[in-house]
Amino acid sequence: MTVARYHRVSTDDQNPQRQLDATADYVAREFDGDAVEVYVDKSTGTDTARDDYQRLMRDVEAGEIDAVVVHEVSRVSRSIRDLSRTVDRLDDEGCALHIISEGIVVAPGEDDPYQRALLHLLGVFAELEADMSRKRVREGIAARQANEEYHHGPAPLGFEKDDGRLVEGADYDHVVSVLEMIQKDELSKRKGADELDTSRRTINRALDRAELYGL
């Protein structure tokens, strides 16, 4: 039997060690002696366009993985659609899904309505959190564009100006992830500034405009 441990963090500076320790302990306890493959992505979790996630699913569909272990639902996806598709793909290939934090095991071919309902509910809350964050961002952008100061100043960190309108830049998701970690004291402002190739002063200005980033 081969077990996959899947992990996701949002940036290069974010340490996946907590997830790695949690899945290692779980696998040692539940799958002692089985072969183990480790997958780690450094990407946001709002979609499944992630290198190691795609590699994991290819290995599952090749029949090389019998069970997937993750630390929590949001490590798989913050989209209920993508979460549901992942569970269905694993089930189709006879692969189990173990979610440690929520204590859920989705066994292939096992139709447990309680487990499915709980998993769906957790996915709904993860997506709701992401949707509420995006709504706060839209409201913050609207408020910013209504402010005369906006029209004469540079675009905020992670944004660009397009014909007088504020739009998300290519690195917007990365900026949000870094700012969120700084706000939670998981990353210093200095390291955050280095990660985004900017200054601590710019980081402070961005944090003062938290509504632009859904924080």
Backbone as a chain_set.jsonl record, in Angstrom:
{"seq": "MTVARYHRVSTDDQNPQRQLDATADYVAREFDGDAVEVYVDKSTGTDTARDDYQRLMRDVEAGEIDAVVVHEVSRVSRSIRDLSRTVDRLDDEGCALHIISEGIVVAPGEDDPYQRALLHLLGVFAELEADMSRKRVREGIAARQANEEYHHGPAPLGFEKDDGRLVEGADYDHVVSVLEMIQKDELSKRKGADELDTSRRTINRALDRAELYGL", "coords": {"N": [[0.843, -1.197, 0.0], [0.513, 2.246, -0.797], [0.881, 5.448, 0.533], [-0.06, 8.822, 0.213], [1.129, 11.909, 1.305], [-0.147, 15.01, 1.38], [0.497, 18.497, 1.126], [0.043, 22.049, 1.508], [1.233, 25.334, 1.24], [1.181, 28.952, 1.194], [3.213, 30.72, 0.333], [6.751, 31.064, -0.522], [8.133, 31.674, 1.811], [6.564, 30.706, 3.832], [6.369, 28.2, 6.228], [5.976, 24.764, 5.815], [6.182, 22.955, 7.854], [4.57, 22.338, 10.125], [2.304, 21.132, 9.0], [3.612, 18.983, 7.742], [4.654, 17.575, 9.944], [2.268, 16.849, 11.211], [0.976, 15.177, 9.301], [2.915, 13.199, 9.032], [3.006, 12.052, 11.609], [0.405, 11.048, 11.727], [0.337, 9.2, 9.6], [2.32, 7.412, 10.447], [1.049, 6.356, 12.622], [-1.377, 5.306, 11.622], [-0.746, 3.932, 9.272], [1.453, 2.227, 9.548], [4.503, 1.132, 8.329], [3.805, 1.141, 5.651], [4.48, 2.226, 2.257], [5.427, 5.61, 1.505], [4.635, 8.674, -0.093], [5.525, 12.069, -0.568], [4.065, 15.246, -1.037], [4.277, 18.658, -1.802], [2.962, 21.857, -2.138], [3.439, 25.28, -3.0], [1.387, 27.61, -3.034], [-1.669, 29.464, -3.593], [-4.905, 28.344, -2.378], [-7.266, 28.47, -3.866], [-7.816, 27.335, -6.272], [-7.111, 24.402, -8.312], [-4.806, 24.463, -9.794], [-2.035, 23.603, -9.309], [1.297, 22.52, -9.004], [2.263, 20.146, -7.535], [-0.145, 19.13, -6.653], [-1.345, 18.423, -9.073], [0.515, 16.512, -9.889], [0.154, 14.631, -7.867], [-2.525, 13.811, -8.408], [-2.165, 12.667, -10.915], [-0.571, 10.484, -10.216], [-2.353, 9.128, -8.585], [-4.352, 8.434, -10.444], [-2.868, 6.774, -11.994], [-2.826, 4.553, -10.54], [-1.006, 4.359, -8.471], [-1.244, 5.286, -5.89], [-2.826, 4.651, -2.828], [-4.057, 5.858, -0.664], [-4.743, 9.178, 0.422], [-3.459, 11.663, 2.515], [-4.217, 14.564, 4.265], [-3.741, 17.674, 6.062], [-5.867, 19.46, 6.653], [-9.148, 20.426, 5.382], [-9.001, 22.823, 3.836], [-6.466, 22.712, 2.778], [-6.664, 21.152, 0.58], [-8.571, 22.424, -1.149], [-10.216, 25.625, -1.432], [-12.523, 25.832, -2.711], [-15.707, 24.613, -3.163], [-16.543, 23.24, -5.391], [-14.113, 22.308, -6.583], [-13.143, 20.801, -4.459], [-15.119, 18.813, -4.244], [-14.825, 17.611, -6.754], [-12.252, 16.584, -6.491], [-12.575, 14.668, -4.435], [-14.358, 12.925, -5.722], [-12.755, 12.065, -7.882], [-10.727, 10.692, -6.519], [-12.261, 8.688, -5.324], [-13.208, 7.329, -7.594], [-10.881, 6.132, -8.429], [-10.403, 4.326, -6.476], [-9.168, 5.264, -4.176], [-8.546, 6.33, -0.89], [-9.408, 9.169, 1.201], [-7.976, 10.965, 3.787], [-8.591, 13.28, 6.246], [-7.063, 15.068, 8.58], [-7.418, 17.132, 10.691], [-10.206, 17.513, 10.778], [-11.051, 14.992, 11.264], [-11.982, 13.169, 9.316], [-12.574, 10.42, 7.209], [-12.753, 9.423, 4.007], [-13.699, 6.722, 2.49], [-13.091, 4.702, -0.418], [-15.863, 3.841, -2.419], [-17.522, 3.679, -0.259], [-20.504, 4.666, 0.931], [-21.201, 6.934, 2.938], [-23.463, 8.929, 4.256], [-23.326, 10.827, 6.32], [-20.567, 11.453, 6.588], [-20.085, 12.476, 4.021], [-21.824, 14.669, 4.014], [-20.743, 16.229, 6.07], [-18.201, 16.754, 5.047], [-18.92, 18.202, 2.76], [-20.124, 20.413, 3.997], [-17.936, 21.571, 5.348], [-16.42, 22.275, 3.146], [-18.122, 24.17, 2.025], [-18.004, 26.216, 3.954], [-15.289, 26.901, 3.747], [-15.222, 27.898, 1.135], [-17.043, 29.984, 1.417], [-15.668, 31.678, 3.142], [-13.572, 32.46, 1.442], [-15.084, 33.746, -0.542], [-16.253, 35.864, 0.896], [-13.989, 37.286, 1.529], [-13.195, 38.123, -1.041], [-15.366, 39.785, -1.607], [-15.043, 41.83, 0.27], [-12.731, 42.894, -0.756], [-13.62, 43.9, -3.255], [-15.394, 45.889, -2.356], [-13.586, 47.508, -1.043], [-11.98, 48.365, -3.161], [-13.852, 49.831, -4.642], [-14.406, 51.899, -2.844], [-11.912, 53.058, -2.711], [-11.55, 53.976, -5.334], [-13.427, 55.945, -5.425], [-12.309, 57.888, -3.993], [-10.608, 60.918, -4.147], [-7.88, 61.056, -3.779], [-6.883, 58.683, -4.773], [-6.818, 58.946, -7.584], [-4.601, 60.46, -8.113], [-2.404, 59.252, -7.111], [0.026, 56.512, -6.903], [-0.732, 53.086, -7.87], [-1.911, 50.843, -5.355], [-0.018, 48.314, -3.52], [0.209, 45.293, -5.257], [-1.708, 45.922, -7.092], [-2.814, 47.371, -10.242], [-3.203, 50.162, -12.516], [-5.732, 50.626, -14.847], [-6.675, 52.363, -17.443], [-7.551, 54.384, -15.714], [-8.862, 52.904, -13.815], [-8.778, 50.79, -10.928], [-7.2, 47.699, -10.85], [-6.638, 44.212, -10.155], [-3.289, 43.127, -9.91], [-0.875, 40.898, -11.501], [0.445, 39.617, -9.464], [-1.251, 39.676, -7.32], [-2.624, 37.711, -5.668], [-0.462, 36.515, -4.399], [0.575, 38.687, -2.964], [-1.57, 39.148, -1.176], [-1.48, 36.765, 0.335], [1.016, 37.009, 1.628], [0.667, 39.404, 3.101], [-1.395, 38.584, 4.77], [-0.116, 36.654, 6.353], [1.744, 38.294, 7.66], [0.018, 39.908, 9.12], [-0.996, 38.033, 10.863], [1.176, 37.559, 12.423], [2.858, 35.569, 11.527], [4.896, 36.01, 9.877], [7.576, 38.268, 9.52], [7.598, 41.865, 8.964], [9.847, 42.68, 7.616], [10.773, 40.328, 6.319], [8.527, 39.888, 4.81], [8.546, 42.122, 3.149], [10.891, 41.587, 1.727], [10.11, 39.238, 0.421], [8.189, 40.228, -1.318], [9.627, 41.987, -2.731], [9.763, 44.732, -2.023], [9.378, 47.672, 0.079], [9.417, 48.067, 3.698], [7.91, 50.228, 4.404], [6.038, 50.364, 2.324], [4.725, 47.973, 2.808], [3.536, 48.582, 5.276], [1.769, 50.615, 4.456], [0.076, 49.111, 2.839], [-1.071, 47.381, 4.713], [-2.48, 49.206, 6.179], [-4.532, 49.644, 4.48], [-6.278, 47.478, 4.575], [-8.766, 46.604, 3.679], [-8.584, 46.446, 0.965], [-7.467, 44.05, 0.468], [-8.98, 42.094, 1.528], [-8.54, 41.545, 4.206]], "CA": [[0.0, 0.0, 0.0], [1.261, 3.502, -0.846], [0.141, 6.571, 1.109], [0.422, 10.148, -0.184], [0.945, 13.02, 2.249], [-0.221, 16.239, 0.577], [0.594, 19.721, 1.925], [0.043, 23.296, 0.724], [1.433, 26.635, 1.875], [0.866, 29.997, 0.222], [4.381, 31.428, -0.195], [8.041, 30.417, -0.299], [8.585, 31.912, 3.177], [5.699, 30.03, 4.791], [6.95, 26.9, 6.538], [4.966, 23.702, 5.857], [6.607, 21.936, 8.81], [3.463, 21.925, 10.988], [1.536, 20.158, 8.228], [4.447, 17.803, 7.528], [4.706, 16.829, 11.203], [0.945, 16.286, 11.482], [0.706, 14.04, 8.409], [3.886, 12.14, 9.336], [2.545, 11.372, 12.821], [-0.827, 10.322, 11.403], [0.682, 8.053, 8.76], [3.046, 6.447, 11.279], [0.072, 5.737, 13.53], [-2.443, 4.599, 10.911], [-0.26, 3.156, 8.125], [2.812, 1.841, 9.916], [5.174, 0.197, 7.447], [3.435, 1.329, 4.247], [5.283, 3.177, 1.491], [4.899, 6.976, 1.621], [5.069, 9.715, -1.026], [5.257, 13.397, -0.006], [3.78, 16.281, -2.031], [4.192, 19.981, -1.176], [2.738, 22.98, -3.043], [3.505, 26.647, -2.476], [0.41, 28.258, -3.903], [-2.967, 29.691, -2.963], [-5.75, 27.16, -2.479], [-8.583, 28.75, -4.434], [-8.036, 26.469, -7.426], [-6.258, 23.209, -8.276], [-3.698, 24.623, -10.739], [-0.833, 23.534, -8.482], [2.169, 21.493, -9.589], [2.277, 18.868, -6.834], [-1.51, 18.6, -6.657], [-1.516, 17.763, -10.366], [1.363, 15.308, -9.861], [-0.542, 13.688, -6.997], [-3.683, 13.237, -9.086], [-1.662, 11.776, -11.971], [-0.133, 9.252, -9.568], [-3.57, 8.431, -8.153], [-5.011, 7.863, -11.619], [-1.996, 5.716, -12.515], [-2.953, 3.428, -9.623], [0.184, 4.275, -7.624], [-1.56, 5.784, -4.555], [-3.998, 3.998, -2.238], [-4.697, 6.761, 0.297], [-4.19, 10.532, 0.49], [-3.605, 12.244, 3.842], [-4.003, 16.02, 4.323], [-3.914, 18.197, 7.415], [-7.214, 20.006, 6.796], [-9.876, 20.556, 4.123], [-8.557, 23.973, 3.047], [-5.212, 22.399, 2.094], [-7.046, 20.579, -0.714], [-9.148, 23.516, -1.936], [-11.214, 26.489, -0.8], [-13.654, 25.841, -3.635], [-16.5, 23.41, -2.956], [-16.551, 22.509, -6.658], [-12.85, 21.589, -6.746], [-13.073, 19.802, -3.397], [-16.004, 17.71, -4.621], [-14.209, 16.914, -7.889], [-11.108, 15.829, -5.985], [-13.101, 13.497, -3.721], [-14.909, 12.008, -6.721], [-11.652, 11.47, -8.641], [-10.088, 9.715, -5.638], [-13.189, 7.567, -5.178], [-13.222, 6.592, -8.864], [-9.634, 5.372, -8.554], [-10.265, 3.432, -5.32], [-8.215, 5.881, -3.264], [-9.179, 6.934, 0.284], [-8.963, 10.506, 1.609], [-7.945, 11.154, 5.238], [-8.43, 14.692, 6.617], [-6.701, 14.9, 9.984], [-8.008, 18.098, 11.621], [-11.649, 17.331, 10.873], [-11.325, 13.604, 11.611], [-12.798, 12.577, 8.257], [-11.994, 9.437, 6.305], [-13.662, 9.104, 2.906], [-13.215, 5.471, 1.91], [-13.638, 4.482, -1.765], [-17.011, 2.957, -2.508], [-18.297, 3.688, 0.985], [-21.485, 5.75, 0.844], [-21.57, 7.373, 4.291], [-24.071, 10.244, 4.067], [-22.865, 11.764, 7.353], [-19.236, 11.915, 6.216], [-20.199, 13.3, 2.815], [-22.469, 15.93, 4.382], [-19.777, 17.004, 6.852], [-17.172, 17.216, 4.12], [-19.533, 19.248, 1.944], [-20.318, 21.594, 4.841], [-16.621, 22.179, 5.558], [-16.064, 22.908, 1.881], [-18.954, 25.368, 1.88], [-17.462, 27.27, 4.817], [-14.011, 27.337, 3.183], [-15.526, 28.738, -0.022], [-17.69, 31.198, 1.914], [-14.601, 32.544, 3.649], [-12.886, 33.032, 0.282], [-16.021, 34.666, -1.206], [-16.384, 37.066, 1.731], [-12.74, 38.03, 1.36], [-13.248, 38.798, -2.339], [-16.363, 40.853, -1.52], [-14.414, 42.947, 0.977], [-11.785, 43.5, -1.689], [-14.378, 44.704, -4.23], [-15.888, 47.082, -1.663], [-12.429, 48.367, -0.779], [-11.582, 48.974, -4.432], [-14.86, 50.842, -4.977], [-14.197, 53.041, -1.96], [-10.646, 53.683, -3.096], [-11.712, 54.691, -6.603], [-14.269, 57.113, -5.18], [-11.489, 58.842, -3.256], [-9.833, 61.759, -5.062], [-6.465, 60.755, -3.579], [-6.539, 57.537, -5.617], [-6.589, 59.329, -8.973], [-3.339, 61.176, -8.261], [-1.313, 58.485, -6.516], [0.341, 55.232, -7.545], [-1.596, 51.964, -7.495], [-1.443, 50.152, -4.142], [0.726, 47.07, -3.682], [-0.579, 44.191, -5.797], [-2.702, 46.438, -8.029], [-2.394, 48.18, -11.386], [-4.238, 51.06, -13.022], [-6.108, 50.343, -16.228], [-7.562, 53.424, -17.93], [-8.124, 55.094, -14.568], [-9.519, 51.991, -12.884], [-7.892, 49.95, -10.144], [-7.404, 46.278, -11.145], [-5.677, 43.331, -9.501], [-2.102, 42.812, -10.68], [-0.578, 39.477, -11.67], [0.946, 39.066, -8.199], [-2.185, 40.057, -6.267], [-2.855, 36.62, -4.723], [0.764, 36.349, -3.622], [0.613, 39.826, -2.042], [-2.563, 38.9, -0.123], [-0.979, 35.693, 1.198], [2.098, 37.535, 2.452], [0.088, 40.352, 4.053], [-2.172, 37.818, 5.756], [0.834, 36.06, 7.293], [2.287, 39.379, 8.479], [-1.041, 40.315, 10.035], [-1.145, 36.969, 11.868], [2.484, 37.404, 13.07], [3.528, 34.368, 11.041], [5.984, 36.484, 9.029], [7.942, 39.636, 9.875], [7.435, 42.837, 7.881], [11.08, 42.699, 6.829], [10.765, 39.176, 5.421], [7.438, 40.092, 3.87], [9.012, 43.088, 2.156], [11.851, 40.873, 0.873], [9.354, 38.293, -0.406], [7.459, 40.973, -2.346], [10.573, 42.903, -3.373], [9.301, 46.09, -1.772], [9.89, 48.216, 1.329], [8.528, 47.922, 4.86], [6.962, 51.346, 4.357], [4.956, 49.955, 1.421], [3.979, 46.943, 3.539], [2.708, 49.276, 6.269], [0.673, 51.281, 3.748], [-0.866, 48.077, 2.403], [-1.794, 46.902, 5.892], [-3.423, 50.281, 6.563], [-5.641, 49.549, 3.513], [-6.573, 46.043, 4.643], [-9.995, 46.276, 2.955], [-8.244, 46.171, -0.428], [-6.923, 42.698, 0.374], [-9.893, 41.186, 2.205], [-7.97, 41.17, 5.505]], "C": [[0.878, 1.247, 0.0], [0.371, 4.649, -0.4], [0.774, 7.878, 0.658], [0.126, 11.146, 0.922], [0.977, 14.302, 1.427], [-0.278, 17.468, 1.484], [0.572, 20.931, 1.007], [0.288, 24.482, 1.636], [1.327, 27.694, 0.782], [2.077, 30.687, -0.394], [5.653, 30.654, 0.107], [8.506, 30.567, 1.145], [7.732, 31.196, 4.213], [6.191, 28.601, 4.981], [5.865, 25.826, 6.621], [5.212, 22.678, 6.954], [5.478, 21.447, 9.708], [2.6, 20.877, 10.279], [2.321, 18.858, 8.043], [4.505, 16.93, 8.771], [3.378, 16.125, 11.468], [0.668, 15.068, 10.598], [1.661, 12.887, 8.675], [3.441, 11.343, 10.559], [1.317, 10.512, 12.525], [-0.515, 9.059, 10.596], [1.415, 6.982, 9.564], [2.085, 5.675, 12.187], [-0.917, 4.843, 12.787], [-1.955, 3.676, 9.8], [1.167, 2.675, 8.372], [3.373, 0.8, 8.951], [4.84, 0.347, 5.977], [4.36, 2.342, 3.573], [4.614, 4.552, 1.506], [5.491, 7.866, 0.549], [4.65, 11.067, -0.455], [5.114, 14.414, -1.125], [3.622, 17.608, -1.308], [4.012, 21.036, -2.257], [2.914, 24.287, -2.306], [2.654, 27.5, -3.397], [-0.84, 28.536, -3.101], [-3.864, 28.492, -3.223], [-7.109, 27.393, -3.075], [-8.84, 27.975, -5.713], [-7.047, 25.308, -7.354], [-5.121, 23.266, -9.29], [-2.388, 24.716, -9.957], [-0.011, 22.333, -8.929], [2.072, 20.154, -8.868], [0.883, 18.28, -6.679], [-1.753, 17.834, -7.955], [-0.695, 16.479, -10.44], [0.707, 14.229, -9.004], [-1.695, 13.009, -7.728], [-3.268, 12.326, -10.247], [-1.239, 10.435, -11.374], [-1.327, 8.432, -9.083], [-4.213, 7.721, -9.339], [-4.167, 6.793, -12.302], [-2.039, 4.487, -11.611], [-1.799, 3.282, -8.656], [-0.075, 4.689, -6.177], [-2.852, 5.13, -4.06], [-4.745, 4.887, -1.247], [-3.975, 8.1, 0.281], [-4.484, 11.106, 1.874], [-3.294, 13.734, 3.764], [-4.279, 16.501, 5.735], [-5.318, 18.731, 7.644], [-7.826, 20.228, 5.418], [-9.317, 21.671, 3.247], [-7.226, 23.736, 2.351], [-5.495, 21.794, 0.723], [-7.569, 21.685, -1.622], [-10.095, 24.339, -1.084], [-12.403, 26.696, -1.728], [-14.419, 24.535, -3.46], [-16.537, 22.579, -4.232], [-15.28, 21.685, -6.818], [-12.676, 20.518, -5.678], [-13.9, 18.578, -3.763], [-15.404, 16.903, -5.779], [-13.03, 16.062, -7.427], [-11.566, 14.553, -5.3], [-13.637, 12.469, -4.713], [-13.808, 11.314, -7.518], [-10.932, 10.405, -7.805], [-10.958, 8.465, -5.505], [-13.205, 6.703, -6.439], [-11.994, 5.692, -9.016], [-9.406, 4.432, -7.369], [-9.289, 3.935, -4.29], [-8.962, 6.57, -2.122], [-8.614, 8.323, 0.542], [-9.083, 10.622, 3.121], [-7.671, 12.625, 5.534], [-8.267, 14.742, 8.13], [-7.475, 15.819, 10.916], [-9.494, 17.864, 11.836], [-12.04, 15.887, 11.185], [-12.179, 12.877, 10.597], [-11.976, 11.57, 7.46], [-13.051, 9.103, 5.263], [-13.096, 7.878, 2.199], [-13.843, 5.258, 0.535], [-14.792, 3.488, -1.734], [-17.881, 2.921, -1.275], [-19.223, 4.894, 0.984], [-21.984, 6.095, 2.251], [-22.144, 8.776, 4.175], [-23.616, 11.27, 5.098], [-21.5, 12.34, 6.987], [-19.295, 12.844, 5.016], [-20.803, 14.662, 3.144], [-21.507, 16.823, 5.156], [-18.691, 17.572, 5.96], [-17.694, 18.353, 3.256], [-19.686, 20.538, 2.746], [-18.993, 22.32, 5.079], [-16.15, 22.889, 4.294], [-16.837, 24.182, 1.644], [-18.392, 26.512, 2.722], [-16.122, 27.795, 4.291], [-14.246, 28.252, 1.987], [-16.173, 30.042, 0.402], [-16.657, 32.187, 2.429], [-13.87, 33.227, 2.501], [-13.773, 34.053, -0.423], [-16.167, 35.972, -0.424], [-15.136, 37.93, 1.617], [-12.748, 38.792, 0.045], [-14.255, 39.95, -2.334], [-15.78, 42.064, -0.817], [-13.425, 43.669, 0.075], [-12.52, 44.403, -2.676], [-14.892, 45.989, -3.597], [-14.748, 48.05, -1.391], [-11.961, 49.069, -2.041], [-12.553, 50.091, -4.801], [-14.668, 52.094, -4.131], [-12.933, 53.796, -2.338], [-10.813, 54.514, -4.368], [-12.591, 55.921, -6.451], [-13.502, 58.218, -4.467], [-10.6, 59.608, -4.237], [-8.344, 61.458, -4.968], [-6.004, 59.638, -4.514], [-6.119, 57.976, -7.012], [-5.24, 60.003, -9.191], [-2.15, 60.401, -7.709], [-1.055, 57.19, -7.257], [-0.64, 54.148, -7.098], [-1.048, 51.288, -6.247], [-0.719, 48.862, -4.48], [-0.197, 45.963, -4.186], [-1.616, 44.614, -6.818], [-2.024, 47.158, -9.197], [-3.534, 49.123, -11.744], [-4.466, 50.783, -14.499], [-7.134, 51.377, -16.663], [-8.303, 54.094, -16.773], [-8.825, 54.209, -13.558], [-8.482, 51.12, -12.182], [-8.209, 48.48, -10.427], [-6.32, 45.466, -10.439], [-4.505, 43.047, -10.439], [-1.863, 41.315, -10.729], [-0.142, 38.822, -10.368], [-0.008, 39.313, -7.035], [-2.367, 38.946, -5.228], [-1.646, 36.399, -3.824], [0.881, 37.462, -2.578], [-0.344, 39.592, -0.872], [-2.064, 37.844, 0.854], [0.104, 36.196, 2.141], [1.551, 38.499, 3.5], [-0.697, 39.637, 5.15], [-1.245, 37.194, 6.791], [1.454, 37.107, 8.206], [1.261, 39.785, 9.528], [-1.226, 39.297, 11.161], [0.149, 36.707, 12.643], [3.169, 36.089, 12.716], [4.745, 34.723, 10.196], [6.286, 37.92, 9.431], [7.726, 40.566, 8.684], [8.682, 42.88, 7.005], [11.104, 41.537, 5.833], [9.654, 39.294, 4.389], [7.836, 41.051, 2.762], [10.006, 42.435, 1.195], [11.124, 39.935, -0.086], [8.677, 39.002, -1.571], [8.334, 41.983, -3.079], [10.095, 44.346, -3.251], [9.877, 46.563, -0.438], [8.912, 47.974, 2.471], [7.51, 49.057, 4.908], [5.77, 50.999, 3.463], [4.091, 48.881, 2.076], [3.044, 47.594, 4.541], [1.523, 49.98, 5.612], [-0.382, 50.272, 3.303], [-1.699, 47.573, 3.577], [-2.788, 47.944, 6.401], [-4.642, 50.287, 5.638], [-6.126, 48.099, 3.428], [-7.811, 45.661, 3.828], [-9.711, 45.962, 1.486], [-7.811, 44.719, -0.633], [-7.817, 41.662, 1.095], [-9.4, 40.741, 3.553], [-8.831, 41.68, 6.658]], "O": [[1.877, 1.301, 0.717], [-0.748, 4.809, -0.888], [1.994, 8.034, 0.71], [-0.998, 11.219, 1.418], [2.005, 14.645, 0.844], [-1.002, 17.485, 2.479], [1.025, 20.86, -0.135], [-0.359, 24.627, 2.673], [1.377, 27.378, -0.406], [1.996, 31.188, -1.515], [5.642, 29.706, 0.892], [9.198, 29.69, 1.662], [8.14, 31.089, 5.37], [6.406, 27.878, 4.008], [4.93, 25.958, 7.412], [4.541, 21.647, 7.0], [5.424, 20.259, 10.027], [2.215, 19.87, 10.872], [1.766, 17.767, 8.171], [4.42, 15.705, 8.685], [3.348, 14.969, 11.891], [0.182, 14.045, 11.082], [1.275, 11.723, 8.56], [3.489, 10.113, 10.556], [1.205, 9.387, 13.014], [-1.043, 7.984, 10.881], [1.168, 5.789, 9.388], [2.292, 4.496, 12.476], [-1.256, 3.757, 13.257], [-2.66, 2.741, 9.419], [1.998, 2.721, 7.465], [2.797, -0.273, 8.774], [5.508, -0.247, 5.131], [4.946, 3.202, 4.232], [3.387, 4.652, 1.518], [6.696, 7.831, 0.3], [3.55, 11.202, 0.081], [5.927, 14.452, -2.048], [2.91, 17.684, -0.306], [4.812, 21.111, -3.19], [2.58, 24.395, -1.126], [3.129, 28.036, -4.399], [-1.061, 27.929, -2.053], [-3.633, 27.718, -4.153], [-8.03, 26.612, -2.833], [-9.971, 27.954, -6.2], [-6.235, 25.242, -6.432], [-4.532, 22.236, -9.616], [-1.725, 25.753, -9.94], [-0.554, 21.262, -9.199], [1.825, 19.129, -9.504], [0.734, 17.062, -6.583], [-2.299, 16.731, -7.941], [-1.151, 15.476, -10.989], [0.706, 13.054, -9.371], [-1.834, 11.787, -7.68], [-3.937, 11.332, -10.529], [-1.51, 9.38, -11.947], [-1.319, 7.203, -9.156], [-4.576, 6.548, -9.247], [-4.679, 5.999, -13.091], [-1.368, 3.491, -11.883], [-1.612, 2.214, -8.073], [0.778, 4.47, -5.317], [-3.844, 5.065, -4.786], [-5.938, 4.69, -1.017], [-2.753, 8.156, 0.144], [-5.618, 11.043, 2.351], [-2.241, 14.128, 3.262], [-4.959, 15.83, 6.512], [-5.907, 18.495, 8.698], [-7.121, 20.222, 4.408], [-9.171, 21.487, 2.038], [-6.878, 24.471, 1.427], [-4.676, 21.903, -0.19], [-7.073, 21.867, -2.734], [-10.699, 23.834, -0.138], [-13.191, 27.625, -1.547], [-13.837, 23.459, -3.595], [-16.559, 21.349, -4.17], [-15.346, 20.501, -7.15], [-12.127, 19.45, -5.95], [-13.444, 17.444, -3.614], [-15.466, 15.674, -5.786], [-12.833, 14.949, -7.915], [-11.017, 13.48, -5.547], [-13.395, 11.273, -4.557], [-13.903, 10.12, -7.802], [-10.571, 9.346, -8.319], [-10.466, 7.338, -5.564], [-13.214, 5.476, -6.349], [-12.055, 4.635, -9.644], [-8.348, 3.811, -7.262], [-8.647, 3.144, -3.599], [-9.911, 7.314, -2.367], [-7.485, 8.624, 0.154], [-10.159, 10.407, 3.68], [-6.642, 13.161, 5.123], [-9.215, 14.489, 8.873], [-8.128, 15.341, 11.844], [-9.989, 18.002, 12.955], [-13.222, 15.587, 11.351], [-13.014, 12.052, 10.968], [-10.833, 11.836, 7.086], [-14.111, 8.569, 5.588], [-12.149, 7.973, 1.418], [-15.009, 5.598, 0.335], [-14.707, 2.434, -1.104], [-18.881, 2.203, -1.245], [-18.755, 6.031, 1.033], [-23.031, 5.622, 2.694], [-21.385, 9.731, 4.011], [-23.527, 12.458, 4.787], [-21.289, 13.55, 7.061], [-18.632, 13.882, 4.994], [-20.359, 15.686, 2.625], [-21.457, 18.032, 4.928], [-18.305, 18.732, 6.1], [-17.001, 19.347, 3.042], [-19.412, 21.626, 2.24], [-18.938, 23.548, 5.017], [-15.556, 23.965, 4.358], [-16.296, 25.161, 1.129], [-18.312, 27.648, 2.254], [-15.847, 28.992, 4.378], [-13.561, 29.263, 1.832], [-15.894, 31.092, -0.176], [-16.759, 33.389, 2.183], [-13.579, 34.422, 2.566], [-13.293, 35.101, -0.854], [-16.2, 37.054, -1.011], [-15.22, 39.158, 1.61], [-12.361, 39.96, -0.002], [-14.03, 40.974, -2.979], [-15.99, 43.198, -1.248], [-13.293, 44.892, 0.128], [-12.103, 45.536, -2.912], [-14.839, 47.053, -4.212], [-14.917, 49.265, -1.493], [-11.587, 50.241, -1.998], [-12.134, 51.169, -5.222], [-14.757, 53.213, -4.637], [-12.894, 55.026, -2.29], [-10.283, 55.621, -4.469], [-12.511, 56.844, -7.263], [-13.983, 59.345, -4.351], [-9.919, 59.002, -5.064], [-7.62, 61.586, -5.956], [-4.868, 59.649, -4.99], [-5.162, 57.435, -7.568], [-4.779, 60.11, -10.327], [-1.01, 60.848, -7.829], [-1.825, 56.808, -8.138], [-1.298, 54.284, -6.067], [0.168, 51.173, -6.097], [-0.802, 48.376, -5.608], [-1.258, 45.723, -3.61], [-2.331, 43.771, -7.36], [-0.843, 47.5, -9.147], [-4.677, 48.921, -11.335], [-3.526, 50.715, -15.291], [-8.31, 51.291, -16.308], [-9.508, 54.337, -16.841], [-9.33, 54.701, -12.549], [-7.454, 50.761, -12.756], [-9.352, 48.053, -10.265], [-5.23, 45.967, -10.163], [-4.703, 42.761, -11.62], [-2.568, 40.548, -10.073], [-0.33, 37.62, -10.179], [0.387, 39.172, -5.877], [-2.275, 39.209, -4.029], [-1.79, 36.128, -2.632], [1.248, 37.2, -1.433], [0.019, 39.808, 0.285], [-2.206, 38.003, 2.067], [0.111, 35.849, 3.322], [1.932, 38.42, 4.668], [-0.665, 40.039, 6.313], [-1.554, 37.204, 7.982], [1.669, 36.849, 9.39], [1.603, 39.982, 10.694], [-1.575, 39.665, 12.282], [0.226, 35.759, 13.424], [3.959, 35.558, 13.497], [5.534, 33.849, 9.838], [5.368, 38.708, 9.66], [7.675, 40.119, 7.538], [8.589, 43.09, 5.796], [11.414, 41.725, 4.657], [9.804, 38.863, 3.246], [7.517, 40.838, 1.592], [9.973, 42.695, -0.008], [11.476, 39.845, -1.262], [8.595, 38.461, -2.673], [7.86, 42.734, -3.931], [10.029, 45.081, -4.236], [10.77, 45.92, 0.114], [7.731, 47.71, 2.246], [6.39, 48.88, 5.389], [4.627, 51.302, 3.803], [2.87, 48.88, 1.919], [1.881, 47.204, 4.649], [0.41, 49.952, 6.136], [-1.582, 50.539, 3.378], [-2.904, 47.364, 3.439], [-3.814, 47.598, 6.985], [-5.672, 50.872, 5.976], [-6.351, 47.57, 2.339], [-7.909, 44.535, 3.34], [-10.506, 45.287, 0.832], [-7.789, 44.22, -1.759], [-7.437, 40.5, 1.243], [-9.785, 39.671, 4.023], [-8.5, 41.455, 7.822]]}, "num_chains": 1, "name": "protein.A"}
